[in-house]
Amino acid sequence: MLIYNGIAGVEAGGRKITELKDGDFIGEISFIKGGVATATVRATEPTKYLIWSKANLKQLLKSNPSMSFALQKVISTDVVEKLTNVTSHEANS
């Protein structure tokens, strides 16, 4: 999923981890690693998002290597930003 407009909270282990906003991905780790989600995401205000099924997206990327490379770069940047935000949030708590 990709948030188009809105805000969603991310929870894990019963505590709030971070907030996601426009342009942030949801479920990218599950998509990359396979398996189930590692956190719960809930919209905290009316939110619009784009969604692709894993199977359809994987097939599209398999048939379009340059698109696959570009999406991997975007997702990697998104994950690094999220990790930086979580680390910063925990340091300030």
Backbone as numpy.savetxt, mean C-alpha at the origin, in Angstrom:
# Nx Ny Nz CAx CAy CAz Cx Cy Cz
-4.50 -2.03 -4.13 -5.35 -0.85 -4.13 -4.46 0.39 -4.13
-5.00 1.45 -4.68 -4.31 2.74 -4.69 -5.32 3.79 -4.25
-5.01 4.52 -3.21 -5.91 5.58 -2.74 -5.87 6.73 -3.73
-7.03 7.05 -4.26 -7.18 8.16 -5.20 -7.46 9.45 -4.45
-8.34 9.35 -3.44 -8.70 10.53 -2.67 -9.25 10.07 -1.33
-8.63 10.50 -0.24 -9.12 10.14 1.08 -7.98 9.79 2.02
-8.39 9.28 3.18 -7.42 8.90 4.22 -7.86 7.58 4.82
-6.88 6.72 5.08 -7.14 5.43 5.70 -6.11 5.20 6.80
-6.56 4.61 7.89 -5.67 4.28 8.99 -5.18 2.84 8.88
-3.93 2.62 9.25 -3.34 1.28 9.22 -3.14 0.83 10.66
-3.64 -0.37 10.96 -3.53 -0.93 12.31 -2.87 -2.30 12.24
-2.06 -2.60 13.25 -1.47 -3.93 13.39 -1.25 -4.18 14.88
-1.52 -5.37 15.30 -1.34 -5.71 16.71 -2.19 -4.87 17.63
-3.35 -4.43 17.14 -4.26 -3.64 17.97 -3.88 -2.18 18.15
-2.89 -1.70 17.41 -2.52 -0.28 17.55 -2.39 0.37 16.18
-2.62 1.67 16.17 -2.51 2.43 14.93 -1.05 2.58 14.56
-0.74 2.27 13.30 0.64 2.35 12.83 0.88 3.65 12.08
-0.01 3.97 11.14 0.16 5.16 10.31 -1.13 5.48 9.59
-1.13 6.54 8.83 -2.25 6.90 7.97 -1.78 6.89 6.53
-2.68 6.50 5.64 -2.40 6.52 4.21 -3.24 7.62 3.59
-2.71 8.19 2.51 -3.38 9.32 1.86 -3.34 9.13 0.36
-3.79 10.14 -0.35 -3.81 10.11 -1.81 -2.47 9.64 -2.36
-2.53 8.67 -3.28 -1.32 8.18 -3.92 -0.64 7.02 -3.20
-1.12 6.65 -2.02 -0.53 5.54 -1.27 -1.18 4.22 -1.69
-0.37 3.16 -1.68 -0.86 1.83 -1.99 -1.34 1.12 -0.73
-2.30 0.23 -0.91 -2.79 -0.65 0.15 -2.60 -2.08 -0.37
-2.00 -2.94 0.42 -1.85 -4.34 0.05 -0.63 -4.65 -0.80
0.29 -3.71 -0.90 1.45 -3.93 -1.75 2.38 -5.02 -1.24
2.49 -5.16 0.06 3.37 -6.20 0.61 2.77 -7.58 0.34
1.47 -7.71 0.53 0.78 -8.95 0.20 0.92 -9.28 -1.28
0.85 -8.26 -2.12 1.00 -8.47 -3.56 2.40 -8.95 -3.91
3.41 -8.33 -3.31 4.80 -8.67 -3.61 5.16 -10.04 -3.04
4.84 -10.27 -1.76 5.24 -11.49 -1.08 4.27 -12.65 -1.30
3.03 -12.33 -1.63 2.00 -13.36 -1.66 1.47 -13.54 -0.25
0.43 -14.28 -0.11 -0.12 -14.53 1.22 -1.12 -13.47 1.64
-1.38 -13.46 2.93 -2.41 -12.58 3.48 -1.83 -11.24 3.91
-2.71 -10.30 4.14 -2.31 -8.96 4.57 -1.65 -9.02 5.95
-0.71 -8.10 6.17 0.00 -8.04 7.45 -0.56 -6.97 8.38
-1.55 -6.20 7.89 -2.15 -5.13 8.69 -3.60 -4.96 8.25
-4.34 -4.22 9.05 -5.73 -3.88 8.74 -5.78 -2.42 8.34
-6.45 -2.13 7.24 -6.58 -0.76 6.76 -8.06 -0.40 6.74
-8.39 0.75 7.36 -9.77 1.23 7.40 -9.82 2.69 6.97
-10.75 2.99 6.08 -10.95 4.38 5.67 -11.42 5.18 6.89
-10.83 6.34 7.10 -11.22 7.18 8.23 -12.07 8.37 7.79
-12.28 8.46 6.49 -13.17 9.46 5.90 -13.60 8.89 4.54
-14.60 9.49 3.92 -14.98 8.97 2.59 -13.74 8.92 1.68
-13.51 7.75 1.09 -12.28 7.52 0.33 -12.59 6.87 -1.01
-11.93 7.38 -2.05 -12.03 6.77 -3.37 -10.71 6.06 -3.63
-10.79 4.89 -4.25 -9.58 4.13 -4.52 -9.73 3.32 -5.80
-8.60 2.94 -6.34 -8.56 2.06 -7.51 -8.18 0.68 -7.00
-8.77 -0.34 -7.60 -8.47 -1.70 -7.15 -8.28 -2.60 -8.37
-7.29 -3.48 -8.26 -7.03 -4.49 -9.28 -7.01 -5.83 -8.57
-7.47 -6.88 -9.24 -7.31 -8.21 -8.66 -5.84 -8.61 -8.83
-5.33 -9.38 -7.87 -3.93 -9.82 -7.95 -3.66 -10.57 -9.25
-4.56 -11.48 -9.58 -4.35 -12.31 -10.77 -4.29 -11.47 -12.04
-5.22 -10.53 -12.18 -5.23 -9.69 -13.38 -4.01 -8.79 -13.45
-3.62 -8.22 -12.31 -2.46 -7.33 -12.31 -1.18 -8.12 -12.61
-1.04 -9.30 -12.01 0.15 -10.12 -12.28 0.22 -10.50 -13.76
-0.91 -10.84 -14.36 -0.93 -11.19 -15.78 -0.55 -9.99 -16.64
-1.09 -8.82 -16.32 -0.76 -7.61 -17.06 0.74 -7.32 -16.98
1.30 -7.41 -15.78 2.72 -7.13 -15.59 3.60 -8.17 -16.27
3.15 -9.42 -16.29 3.91 -10.48 -16.95 4.02 -10.21 -18.45
2.96 -9.67 -19.03 2.97 -9.41 -20.47 3.53 -8.04 -20.83
3.85 -7.23 -19.83 4.39 -5.88 -20.06 5.58 -5.64 -19.12
6.76 -6.15 -19.46 7.92 -6.03 -18.57 8.27 -4.59 -18.18
8.14 -3.65 -19.10 8.48 -2.27 -18.75 7.49 -1.71 -17.74
6.22 -2.09 -17.85 5.23 -1.67 -16.86 5.51 -2.32 -15.51
5.94 -3.57 -15.54 6.27 -4.27 -14.31 7.43 -3.58 -13.59
8.45 -3.22 -14.34 9.60 -2.52 -13.76 9.18 -1.18 -13.16
8.36 -0.44 -13.88 7.90 0.87 -13.40 7.07 0.73 -12.13
6.16 -0.25 -12.09 5.33 -0.44 -10.90 6.17 -0.88 -9.71
7.16 -1.75 -9.94 8.05 -2.16 -8.84 8.77 -0.96 -8.25
9.20 -0.05 -9.10 9.88 1.16 -8.63 8.94 2.02 -7.79
7.72 2.20 -8.26 6.74 3.02 -7.54 6.39 2.39 -6.20
6.17 1.07 -6.20 5.83 0.38 -4.96 7.00 0.43 -3.99
8.22 0.25 -4.47 9.40 0.32 -3.60 9.51 1.69 -2.93
9.30 2.74 -3.70 9.33 4.09 -3.15 8.24 4.27 -2.10
7.05 3.75 -2.37 5.92 3.83 -1.44 6.25 3.11 -0.13
6.82 1.92 -0.23 7.16 1.15 0.97 8.23 1.87 1.80
9.25 2.39 1.15 10.30 3.12 1.87 9.71 4.33 2.60
8.83 5.06 1.94 8.20 6.22 2.58 7.37 5.80 3.78
6.63 4.72 3.66 5.83 4.23 4.78 6.71 3.81 5.94
7.78 3.08 5.66 8.69 2.66 6.73 9.33 3.85 7.42
9.68 4.86 6.65 10.26 6.08 7.22 9.25 6.77 8.12
8.00 6.85 7.68 6.95 7.49 8.48 6.68 6.73 9.76
6.62 5.39 9.70 6.38 4.57 10.88 7.52 4.72 11.85
8.76 4.67 11.37 9.93 4.81 12.24 9.95 6.17 12.91
9.64 7.21 12.15 9.59 8.57 12.70 8.49 8.70 13.75
7.31 8.12 13.47 6.19 8.16 14.40 6.54 7.45 15.70
7.18 6.27 15.60 7.56 5.52 16.81 8.62 6.26 17.61
9.54 6.95 16.95 10.58 7.70 17.65 9.98 8.87 18.43
8.89 9.44 17.90 8.27 10.59 18.56 7.24 10.19 19.60
6.94 8.90 19.73 5.92 8.44 20.70 6.52 8.21 22.06
